[in-house]
Amino acid sequence: MAIATTNSSELVTWLAGCLGRGDLAPLSCDDLEELAAHLSEDRYAGGTAIYARDALPERVYILRSGMVELTRDLGGRNAVVQLLRSGAVFGDVPLFLRTGEPTEARAVDDCVVLSIDSLTLFSLLGRRPMLARRWLVSVAGRMAEMQDRVSDLLAGGLDRQVASWLLREGRGDGVAVSQLTLARLLGARRTSVNQALRRLESDGYIETGYRRITVVDPSGLVDMLSSR
């Protein structure tokens, strides 16, 4: 359905934050307002697929609230490639590359998702060069985040992999994630992830609760990852 026009200034400000670093590619209010005018809003219940793997990229998405996981089958194992939170842009890279979606997108919990038709986005980027430049910055930032994901997997043993991921994701109020999802992100067994979390908590690095993990000693985790 079409997005509500109320709180449009709040939405425009929020969209600017979704598209990466403004210092690298400033946007005008007109750029953002036209983008907002073309967005639709949909709601997905937890467990609902937003799009299937190999689907043609008909729309580009921005996660307004909730959590979405991007998954794919790897040797019979349903692996989580990426975990997305509010503000995440997804579905645009396959559009630019003219390929099918490499992953399935599924709502982890109840989500509100904004989206724009692919052809409309292409037209908009062609007419508004600063928006196109900002979108490029956004894509580059997300590619850098994926490199960080690879670093997590190369960090060493499972304790170090969990620590590396939590340093990026679990500061502040912590990260809402189940042990099963974390295990699928790291390609590990849930029981092994549970044991790693218990060791990190016992050492005073983190605190765990129901579907939430909080880093309480980030400098300790950094020292742990720096040690051989």
C-alpha positions in Angstrom: 0.0 0.0 0.0 1.1 3.6 -0.5 3.0 5.0 2.4 1.3 7.5 4.6 2.2 11.2 4.0 2.1 12.1 7.7 5.4 12.7 9.5 7.0 13.2 6.0 9.8 15.3 7.4 10.7 12.5 9.9 10.6 10.0 7.1 12.9 12.1 4.9 15.4 12.5 7.7 15.3 8.8 8.4 15.8 7.9 4.7 18.9 10.1 4.6 20.4 8.0 7.3 19.6 4.7 5.5 21.6 5.7 2.4 25.0 5.9 4.0 27.4 8.8 4.8 26.0 12.2 3.9 29.4 13.8 4.0 30.4 11.8 1.0 27.4 12.6 -1.1 25.0 15.3 0.3 21.4 15.1 -0.8 18.8 17.9 -1.2 15.4 17.7 0.4 13.9 17.5 -3.1 15.9 14.3 -3.8 14.7 12.6 -0.6 11.1 13.9 -0.9 10.8 12.4 -4.4 12.2 9.1 -3.2 9.7 9.1 -0.3 6.8 9.9 -2.6 7.4 6.7 -4.6 7.7 4.4 -1.6 5.1 1.8 -0.7 4.7 0.3 2.8 3.9 -3.4 3.5 3.8 -5.4 6.7 5.1 -8.9 7.0 4.4 -11.3 9.9 7.4 -13.1 11.4 8.4 -16.1 9.3 6.9 -14.6 6.1 9.0 -14.6 2.9 9.5 -11.1 1.3 11.0 -12.6 -1.8 12.4 -16.0 -2.9 15.8 -16.9 -4.0 16.3 -16.5 -7.8 13.3 -14.2 -8.1 13.6 -11.3 -10.5 14.3 -8.1 -8.6 11.0 -6.2 -9.1 11.3 -4.0 -6.1 14.0 -2.5 -3.9 13.4 -2.6 -0.1 14.2 -0.5 3.0 13.5 -2.1 6.3 11.5 0.3 8.4 11.1 -1.8 11.6 11.7 -5.4 12.7 14.4 -7.8 11.5 14.9 -9.6 8.2 17.3 -12.5 7.5 18.8 -13.2 4.1 19.3 -17.0 3.7 20.3 -19.5 1.1 20.8 -23.3 1.0 24.4 -24.4 1.3 24.8 -28.1 0.9 21.4 -28.8 2.4 22.0 -26.3 5.3 19.8 -23.2 5.5 22.5 -20.6 6.2 21.9 -17.0 7.3 24.0 -14.8 5.0 23.0 -11.6 6.6 20.8 -10.2 9.4 19.1 -6.9 8.6 17.7 -4.3 11.0 15.8 -1.0 10.7 17.3 1.2 8.0 18.8 -1.6 5.9 18.5 -1.3 2.1 18.3 -4.6 0.2 17.4 -6.1 -3.1 19.1 -3.4 -5.2 22.4 -5.1 -6.1 20.7 -7.9 -8.1 18.7 -5.2 -9.8 21.9 -3.3 -10.9 23.6 -6.5 -12.0 20.5 -7.8 -13.8 20.5 -11.1 -11.9 18.1 -13.0 -9.8 18.0 -12.6 -6.0 20.9 -14.7 -4.6 19.1 -15.2 -1.3 15.7 -15.5 0.2 14.5 -12.6 2.3 12.3 -13.6 5.3 10.9 -11.6 8.2 12.3 -12.8 11.5 9.6 -11.0 13.5 6.8 -8.7 12.5 8.3 -6.2 10.0 7.3 -2.9 8.3 9.1 -2.8 4.9 9.2 0.2 2.5 9.8 -0.5 -1.2 10.1 1.1 -4.6 9.4 -0.3 -8.0 12.7 -1.2 -9.8 11.8 0.7 -13.0 10.8 3.8 -10.9 14.1 3.6 -9.0 16.1 3.4 -12.2 14.3 6.5 -13.6 14.8 8.4 -10.4 18.5 7.7 -10.2 18.9 8.7 -13.8 17.2 12.1 -13.2 18.8 12.8 -9.9 22.6 12.4 -10.1 23.3 13.3 -6.4 20.8 10.6 -5.3 22.6 8.1 -7.7 25.9 9.1 -6.1 24.5 8.6 -2.6 23.1 5.2 -3.6 26.5 4.2 -4.8 28.0 5.2 -1.4 25.3 3.1 0.2 26.1 0.0 -1.9 29.9 0.5 -1.1 29.2 0.7 2.6 27.2 -2.5 2.5 29.9 -4.3 0.6 32.4 -3.2 3.3 30.0 -4.7 5.9 30.0 -8.0 4.0 33.8 -8.0 4.2 33.5 -7.6 7.9 31.2 -10.7 7.9 34.0 -12.7 6.2 36.4 -11.4 8.8 34.1 -12.9 11.5 34.3 -16.3 9.9 38.1 -16.1 9.6 38.6 -14.9 13.2 39.6 -18.3 14.4 37.8 -20.6 16.8 34.1 -20.2 17.5 34.7 -18.1 20.6 36.6 -15.6 18.5 34.1 -15.7 15.7 31.3 -14.9 18.2 33.4 -12.2 19.8 34.2 -10.6 16.4 30.5 -10.5 15.4 29.3 -9.1 18.8 31.9 -6.3 18.7 30.2 -5.0 15.6 26.6 -5.8 16.5 26.2 -6.1 20.3 27.2 -2.8 21.8 24.8 -0.2 23.4 21.5 -1.9 24.2 22.7 -5.1 22.8 21.5 -7.1 19.8 18.3 -9.0 19.7 19.2 -12.4 18.2 18.5 -16.0 19.0 21.3 -18.5 19.5 19.9 -20.4 16.5 20.1 -17.4 14.2 23.7 -16.7 15.4 24.6 -20.3 14.8 23.3 -20.1 11.3 25.2 -16.9 10.7 28.4 -18.5 11.7 27.8 -21.9 10.2 28.0 -23.6 13.6 25.8 -25.8 15.8 23.5 -24.1 18.2 24.9 -26.1 21.1 28.4 -25.0 20.2 27.3 -21.3 20.0 25.6 -21.7 23.4 28.8 -23.0 24.9 30.8 -20.2 23.4 28.4 -17.6 24.8 28.6 -19.1 28.2 32.4 -18.9 28.2 32.3 -15.3 27.1 29.7 -14.5 29.7 31.7 -16.3 32.4 34.7 -14.3 31.5 32.7 -11.1 31.9 32.7 -9.9 28.3 29.0 -10.2 27.6 25.6 -10.6 29.2 22.9 -12.8 27.7 19.1 -12.7 28.1 16.2 -14.0 26.1 17.0 -13.4 22.5 19.4 -10.6 23.4 23.2 -10.4 23.9 25.0 -7.3 25.2 28.7 -6.6 25.1 29.7 -5.2 28.5 33.5 -5.3 28.1 34.3 -4.4 24.5 37.9 -3.6 25.3 38.3 -7.1 26.8 36.9 -8.6 23.6 39.3 -6.6 21.5 42.2 -7.8 23.7 41.0 -11.4 23.3 40.9 -11.1 19.5 44.3 -9.4 19.4 45.9 -12.3 21.4 47.2 -15.4 19.6 
